[in-house]
């Protein structure tokens, strides 16, 4: 009873596990489709940046790949070694819910700091970054499917911040996917900024 | 079939390589392909296997999900830019309240069973050459619409074997 009150106070949603998995699968489908479109851009567009310290599109995707390199094997191993049976319902953890929500882009841009080892700024990147990203998403789909055999609440995944801070598998999936959504919106912004500058250059040429 | 297509109130466009459905999702829609080509395949950690293709003016679906309402293993992906009309399960259910419509629906399902049998025989045919010839006779369309590597996968042979068979 006390617990229930506490949960109510923290507004932690209880979700049907299958509903959660369905919604995550759908988000990944949309992510793949968005990046399949990006794949058609030429290298000049993919490597265009607004200024020296900002990322280009490939750098955004490579940043996501670096996170994938960390989380996907972790998730895979934990699913494989888990003995916790699946449950029909999933309840977010306090911390996991907070992390996942904080990742989502807000109406007004909330800038975040990037950890050094996850910053691909000015690395030499080519289109293989995109193929790597898409194969990571296919892997993520596999893991979402496999997660039906374990408990999304009892399996815990260490975060990249610290081995000691662990999140429930269900929260890790949402956190990981929200992080991707966040940076794909950044890709959209880069595209818009490039278009704007393109128009400026064209206007200038016209004036000359 | 036009009675069923007319039920649709939603049209979507997929660019090449975009996914209509991914593994594990529950998808109870029937899709009518106005234009384009799609492939239906399954995939594990190691490889993909194409089950069938959908061409212009075909109906496609993740039939297992459609019938059971449960998750389906199938991926459905556009291999060309495609325009697709969505017909939902509730729309079909309402349509099947009318007796005459039910006959039409049975006809469509019967036709599908026959196609599935042909496909089953394909897969169980040992000789790559025979598999190739069976499919060539049945749907020459395939060889015009679909890239070779996908046809080879559909025929369960390497791209090299496929191009050798194609030459003779």
HADDOCK unambig.tbl for C-alpha pairs under 7 A between the chains (distance, minus, plus):
assign (segid A and resid 22 and name CA) (segid B and resid 25 and name CA) 5.88 0.50 0.50
assign (segid A and resid 25 and name CA) (segid B and resid 25 and name CA) 6.47 0.50 0.50
assign (segid A and resid 29 and name CA) (segid B and resid 19 and name CA) 6.62 0.50 0.50
assign (segid A and resid 29 and name CA) (segid B and resid 22 and name CA) 6.41 0.50 0.50
assign (segid A and resid 33 and name CA) (segid B and resid 18 and name CA) 4.87 0.50 0.50
assign (segid A and resid 33 and name CA) (segid B and resid 19 and name CA) 6.33 0.50 0.50
assign (segid A and resid 36 and name CA) (segid B and resid 17 and name CA) 6.58 0.50 0.50
assign (segid A and resid 36 and name CA) (segid B and resid 18 and name CA) 6.41 0.50 0.50
assign (segid A and resid 141 and name CA) (segid B and resid 23 and name CA) 6.86 0.50 0.50
assign (segid A and resid 145 and name CA) (segid B and resid 24 and name CA) 5.89 0.50 0.50
